[in-house]
Amino acid sequence: MTEPVITVNNVSLSYSIYDKPIDMLKEALFGRVYHDSFWALRNITLQVGEGERIGIIGPNGAGKSTLLQIIAGVLKPTSGDVTVDGKIYSLLSLVPAWNANDSGLENIKFNLQLKGADARKIPEIIEDIIDFTDLGPFIYQPVKTYSAGMSARLSFAIATALDPEILIVDEVLGAGDGYFAGRAARRMKEMCNRGKALLFVSHDVSAVRSMCTSCIWIENGEIRKRGPVETVVRAYEEDMMRQQDETLREGNRRRREAMRGKLLFEDIDEADLMRIRIRAKNKNPRITETHYVHDIAIEVDDRKIEVPLGMVDLREEGIEASLDLESCEWGRLYDLEGRRSRLLLPRTGSKDGGHILLKRPRNPNGTTCSVKLTLSVTSLGEQEVLTADFVNQSKKKWQLLDTVLETKNREGVNKIEFYGEVELPTKETAEKISKELRSRSEEKPVEITDVAILSDGRPVISVDELKPFDVVIKANIKHQLDGVNFGINIIRSDGAYVFYQPSGMNDRNVRDYVGDVEVRFRFDPNPFGAGDYELNVFATNSFDWNNCPPSDVYDRRIAAALFKVNLTRPISFGLLNAIVPVEIELLEKASPVRRRSSIVAK
């Protein structure tokens, strides 16, 4: 990594929430805690090096904008520190420092003076800003007459004209048109190529892909994933689509309900891990109320383990247990009347309940061990009863732990103890069972096994303009279904939705078949203009016009292939690279009779 220009070290930010205004006074007078603490961010650590372009993604309320405001100095963290080495300019809103009644030109001058621009260079900078914004005569009109897109142009132009060493951008470019967004992206890349750094927040993953080299996914105020932009964005898109499936697609919802309480292949971990789940005590294990889990302790035989409520890495030495925060019904950290808590609450598209991972006892012979799980929890509604179970790998199912104690103190905190004898196969047997369950993937009736782009029969990652190519999908249909359709869509790197086609058009759905299948989409001629493209692949139930969009998605591959169409001619012919018939008529008045000539080019 290059020399860091931004260092964020264990930054957390909490907001105090008072039930009544009088509680603030009581807290000041008596010293007792009368407020809850909502943790917007918790233990965020990252570094940004020179020339890095880092995208920050996540759902609404994840804490993305809060993090940028802390780095920009707008907010002060509750704990942790931020070090910035360089001149920073943050574009966190459409209005940096406007006087709405003044013209755009007057606001430019004011902002440049506010930011300490060299007075001798101001005329030159103003000329650059006016040229970049392309606002024409509107630059002399009051800012209050500007649209959101015009304000975005002017804000961005001022921010980048000052040549900041670090630029922070939060969603504001979404208000501009496509032409301006392209120019803005080009200017930010040029800045980073000169050694500057960029932090870029956006819900538009195509913009993040285009602008950034690495990415951070924030959820519930904590970093869920970080790494190369393509890896993180792909995982984020898959997670978002999985949630959409359960919410919007009736078939997926029915299949999910049918699997409630059953062991899913993703619940099987490595052989040296055990998985315990806290869930609702009824037929449907999904959490339906909000619970504040204060403490979690586990005893495995004589080994006592405190389970951290924060995010920890189970691979680290000395860490014995962790919460599975990535895909379960755990929420964010929250201090309830001074007690540190982890929320357990309903979450769409996630595993049922709150899962705990712990390292398996060292017993090479394979036997049973006693497990005691103790919870301290405050529940809202107090109607939902909690229970716990564990993954029994030998029997390939969830096995219930017995509830042996449940008490409530005066503050409404429940103490619940669960106990059970957990069967532990040998490590070799556990690895065999894990491999078997993962290979079966019974909840996927259809599994996409491979996707490739072929040209002249060979796999390629780029193809020349107009040159034919094939998209080849290999899949395994595991159960006999009424029909299976394979769909593809192609998206250009700037987010433009270019192409979609289901294989099941014209009644070409795969029916009454179990086994391997190969589906080929042939692009001959190749209709795509020069550029970078992303291919997404879906396996769904039968296609027909009354099932659009499909009610059941069996499997999908997001960004299954990234490919490039190479420019082979002196100029680009646009997104649709096709040649159509042209007719030209020459009309002359050489005589009273109009002569008509016709030239047809094909």
N, C-alpha and C positions, 0 to 999 in steps of 0.2 A: 504494500500500500504506500502511496505517496505521503508526503508530510501532511498531517491532519490540519485542516483549517477550522473545523468544528469538532469539539469533543463534548459529548453528553454523557455524564457519569452518574448512574443510579438516580435519575431524575424522577420525582414523584410530585403529583399535585392533587390536593384534596380540597373539596368545597364543604364548608360547614352548613348543615341543614337543620334549622330550628323548627320545631313544631309550632311554637307560638313566639311572638316578639318578646314577651316577658321572660322567656327562657334565657335570652342573652344577658339580661340584667341579673337573673338568679345565678347564672354561671359566673359572672364577674364578682358577685357578692360572696358566694358560698364556696367557690373553687371546685364545685362538682361539675361533671360533664353533663350538660343538658342538650347536647346536639349530636346528630349523626354526622359521619364524614363520608362523602361520596368521592371515591378515588378516580379522578378523570384519567390520571396516568399513574403507573406504578413501576418503579425500577427500570426505567428506560435507559439503555446504554448503547451508544453508537458513535462512530467516527466518520467524518466526511473528509476525504483527501482532496488535494488540488486536482482540478479537472474532472472530478467525479460528478455524475448526474444521477442522483438518487430519487426514485419515485417512492411515494408513500401512499398506500392504498388501504382500504378497509371500509366496513359498513358505516352508515350514519351513526354518529355518537361514539365512535371507537376511540377518539382522542387525537386524530390526525392534526386538525387545526390547532388544538391546544398545544401540541408539541411544537408546531411552527411558531406560535406566539411566544413560547418560552425561549426558543432559540433566538428569536428576533428581539427579545427583551421587553415585549409587551406585558407578559405575565412573569411573576416570580414563582419559582417552584417551592413547594412545601419542604422538600429535601432534595439533596443532590446538587450538582453544579454544572454549569455550561461554560465552556471556554471557546471564544471565537477569536480567531487570528486573521483579521482582515476587515475591510470595509464591507458592511452588509447592507442590503436593501431588501426590504420585505414588501411583497405585493400581496397583502392579505385581504384586500377589499377593492372594490371598483373606485373608491374615492380616497386618494392618499391625503390630501389637505386642500379641499376645494372651497372656494368662495363661489357659491352657486350663481351669484349675480354678476361675477366677473367673467370675462371672455376666456376662452381656452388659452390664448396667448398670455394673458395676465396671470393665469394660474400656473402656466409653465414657468414664468419668471419668478413667481413667488416660491414655488417648490424648489427650484434650483438654488435660490438664495437660502432657503430653509435648510437645504442639504449641504450648504457650504461650497457650492461650485465656484471656481475661479472666475471673478468678474470679467477678466479679459477674454475668457473662453465662452461666456454665456451666449453671445450672438451666434457663434458657430454651433453650439449645442442646440440652441433654439431652432436653427435652420435644419439640423438633423432630425429633431423631433417632429417638426412640421412635415418634413418630407416622408418620414416613416409612417406617421398617422394617416396620411393621405386624406385629411379632413377638408382640404380645399378652403372655401370661404367660411366654413363653419368654425374655423380656428378663431375668428373674430366675433363669434356669437357667444352669448352667455352659456356657461356650462349647464345651467338648469334646463336648457333646451336640448341637451344631448340625450341620445338613447343610451341604454346600458352598453351596447357594443361600442359606441363612440367613446364613452367614458373609459372602457377597457383599453381601447387603443391608446388613448392619451396617457393613462396611468402606466401602462407597460412601456411606452416610449420614454417617459420621464425616468422610470426606474432603470432602464438599460442604457440610456444616454449618459448617465452619470458614471458609467463603467464600474459598477460595483465588483468587488472581488468575490462576493457571495450573494447569490440571488435566491430569494425564497418566494415561491409562487403557490398560491392556494386557490385553485379552481377558477380564478377570474377570467382566464382566457376562453372559458366556455361561452362567454357572452359575445365574443367576436365572431365574425363570419369565417368561413373556411379559408378564404384568401388571406385574411389577416392572421389566422392561426398558423398557417404555413410559414408566413414571414416571421412571426414571433418565434416559432420553433427553430427556424434557421438561425435567428439572431442568438438564441440561448445556446445552441450548439457551438456557434462561433466563439461565444464567451468562454465556454468550457474548454474549447480547444486552445484558448490562450492562457489556460491555467486557472480559470475561475471555477467555482463550484455552484451546483444547482440543487436545491431541494424543491421537489415538485409534488404537490398533492392534487389528485384528480380522481373522480369516479370513472373517467373515460380511460379504460385500460389500453385502448389503442394509442392514445396520446402518451401514456406512460411508456408503452413499448417503444414508441417512436423517439421519445425524448431522452429516456434514461438507460443507463447501463446496468444498474443494480436496483433492487427494490426491497422495501420493508412493508410487511403486512401487519397492521395494528388491529387488534380486536380486544374489546373489554379493557382498554387502557394499557395493554401489554403487547409486546412484540410476539406475534404468533409465528412468523416465518421471515427469514431474510436470505438474500442470495442474488444470483443473476436474475435480471428482470424477467426473462422468459420463464424460468422455473417458478418463480413466485407468482407471477400473473396467471400462469396456467393453473396452479393449485387453487388460487383465489376464484377464478372463473368456475372451476369444477365444483367448488364448495357452494358458490352462489346458485349454480344450476341445480345442484342436488336439493337445496332448500326450495327452489321454485318447483321442482318435480313434485315434492310432497304437498305443496300448497295448491298448485294449479292443475296437475294432471291426475285425473280420477283413477286411471289404471295403476299408476305408481302409488297413489294413496292406498288403494285396496291391497296391493301387494305388501306395502309396508305394514298395514294393520294385521295382515295374515302372519307376519313374521314377529309380531310383538311377543316378547318373552322367550323367543328362540335364540339360540346362539348363532350370531352372524360370523362370517369368515373374518371380518375386520376386528372382532373381539378376541381373536386368537393372537397372542403375542409371541415373542421369542421364548424359547424353552426356559430361559433363566428368569422369567418374569411371571408374577401372579397378578390377576385382575380381580378387584372387588368392586361392586356397584351399589350405590345408595339409590333407592328408587321408591316409587309409590307402592304401597301394599295393597294391590288389587290386580285384577287380571291384566289390565293395561299398565305397564310399568312406567309410563310417561309421567313426569312431574306436572301437576296442574296448579299448584300454589307456589308462593314464594317462601323460601326458607333461608335463614341466615345461619350458616354453619360456622361456629366459633372455633371449635377444636376437634381434631381427629387424631385418635391414638390407636395403634394396632399392636397387639402382642401375638407373636408367632412362637409358640412354645414358650421359652423363657426369654425371647428377644423382644425388647420393647422399642417401638418405633413411633416417633412423632412425625406426623405427615404435615409438611409445610403447606400453608394456604396459598403462598405465592408461587410464581413460576420458577421451577428449578430443573436442572438437567440430570436425569436419572443415571446418565452415563458417567457422571463425575464421581470421583472417589469420595466416600463418606456419605453420599446421598443414598438412603435406603428406600425411600418411597416418594411418590409425587402424584399430584392430581393430573388426570388426563384432561387438559384444558382445551385441546384442539377441536374436538368434535362431539362433546357431550353437553349436558344441560347445566354445566357450571357457568355462572355469570362472573361479573367483575368483583373486585375487593370492595368492601363497604364496612365502615365502622359504625356499629349500632350501639348507641349510648356508651361509647368508649371501648366496646369490645370489637376487636378485629374479626372480620367475618368474610366468608366467601359465599356469594349468592348461589343458590340452587333454585332454578326457576324454569318455566316452560320455554323451550327454544325449538323453533321449526327446523326440520331437516337435520337433526343431530341424533346421536345415539341416545337411548332412553336412560335417564338418571345421570348421576354424577359418578364417574369412574375413578378408581384409585389404582395406581400401579405400584407394586413393590417387588423388590428383589427376592427371588426364591431362596429358601433355606438351603444350606449346603448339605444335602443328604444324597449321596451318589447311589444308594441302594433303592431309592424309591419307596416311600412309605406314606404315612399320614402325619399331619401336624395339627395342633390345635390353634385356632385363630380366634382372637377376641378383638372386636371392633367397638370403640367407644366414641360417641358423638356428643357434642354440646351444640344445641341448635335452638334457635327461636323461629317459630313458624307464624306466618300471617294467615289468618283464616282459621287455623287450628282444626280443620276438618280432615286434612290429608295425613294419613299415617305413613311413616317411613319404615322401610325394612331394608335388608341388605342381602346380597347373594354374591357368589363367586363363580368363576369359570372352572368347571370340573373338566379338565382336558381328557381324562380317561373315558368319561361318559359322554363327552362332547355336548355338554348342556350347562345352563346356569343352575346352580344348586343353592338353595335357600339357607341362610344362617338363622339360628333361633334367636328370638328377642328374649333376653333373660332379665332385663331390668329397664324400667322407664319411670323416671321421676321428674318433677317440675319444681323449681324453686320459686321464691316470691317475685323475682324479676321476670318470670315467664320463660326461663331457659330450661329446655328439656335435656336431660341426660339419658341417653339410650345406649344400652350395651347389647351387642350381638355376639353369639358364640357358635362355633361349629368345628367339626373335624374335617379338614380339607385333605383330600386324597392327592398325593404327589407322585406321579409316575417318574420313572428314571428320566434323566435328561435326554437319553437317546430315544426313549419312547415318546416323550413330549415333543421332540423335534419331528418325529415321524407323524404324530397326530396333527401337529400344526401344519405340516406340509400337505397332509391329506385334506384337511378342512379348507385350506386356502385354495387348493387345486379344484375342489368341488364347486366352490362359489355358488351354492345352490340358489341363492336369492337372485341370480342373474340368469333368466331363461335363455338369453342370447349374449354371447361375449365376443367382442371385437378382438381378434388376436393379432392382426397386423394391418398396417396401412402403408402404401408405397405409391410414389409417383414414378412412372416408367416412361422412358422415351427410347424408341428403337429397341424395346424389350429390356432395357437396363435401368436400374434405379438411378434417379437424378435428383439434384436439389436446385437445378436451374435449367431453363429451356429457352431457346431463341424465339423471338416473335414469329408467329404464324406456324411454328413447327408443332405438329401433333404430339400429344402426350396422353397417357392413361392414368386415371386414379384407380388403384386396385385395393379392394377391401377384402380381407380374409376374416371369417367369423365362424363361430361354432354355435349352432342351434341345439340347445340341450334338452328341450322339451317340445313335444308336438303342440304347435300353436295354430290359431285360426289363420294367421298370416304374419309375415315379417317383412318389414320395409327397411331399406338402408338409404339414408339421406346424407347428402353432403352440402355444406355451404362454404363459400370462399369469400374471404374478407381481405381487402387491401390493407397495407400496414397503417394507413391513416384512418382506418375505421370504416371506410366506405364498404357497404354491403354489396357485393358484386354478383354473386351467383348462388342459386339454390336449386336442387333437383332431388326428388325422391325416386328411388329405383322402382317403387310400386306404381308409378303412373302407367296408364293403359293396362291396368290389371296385371301388372308384372310383380305382384307380391309373391314371396316364397311361401307356399302352402303345403301342409301335410308332409313336412320333412324334418328329420332330426339328423344332425351331423355337421360336417364342415361344408362351408359354402364360400365361393369366391365371386365377388361382384366387381364389375369393371365399368367405369364411366369413361367413355372415349371422347376426347376433345380433338376432333379432326374436321375442320382446321382449328387451331388454337385461337380463340377469340379475344384473349386478354392482352391489354396494352402492357408496355414495359413497366416494371415495378416489382415490389415485394408483396407476397400474398401469404395468407394463413388458411389452411384447410382444416375444417372441423367435420367430424363423421359421427353419425347417429344410427343406432339400431332401434326401431320403434315397432309398434303394432301396425297392422295393415294400413296402407295409405288409401284414402278416398277423400273426395271433396267434403264429405260430412265429418271427417275426422281431422280437421285442420285447425290448430296444430294437433299432432297426435296425442291421444289420451294416455299413452304409455310409452315411456322411454326405457328400453331394456339396458342399453349401454351407450356410452359416448366416448369419443376421443377429442378433447379440446386441443387445438393446435397440433393435430395428429401429424401434420407435415407443414413445414415452412419452405416455400419455394420462390424462385425469382424468375421473372420473364425478362430476358436480356434485350436491350435496345440494339437493333442491328442496322437501323437506318439513321440518317442524319438527324431526324426529328422524331419526337413522339407523336403517335397518331391517336393518343388519348386512351381512356379506359377501355372502350370498345374498339378493338383493333380488327376491324372488318372492312372489306371493300365491297361496296354496293354499286349497282348499275347507275350510270350517270347519263342523262339525256340533255343535249344542248341544242337550242333552236336559234338559227341566225335569221333575222328578219331585216330585209332591205326594201327601200322605196325607189328602186331604180326605174320603175315604169308604173303606169296606172295600175298594173296588176302586181300585187305583192308577191315577191318570190320568197319561197320558204325552203330553207335547207335544214337538214337534220343530221347531227353527228351523235352517234351513240357509242359510249365507251363502256366496256364491260370488263 
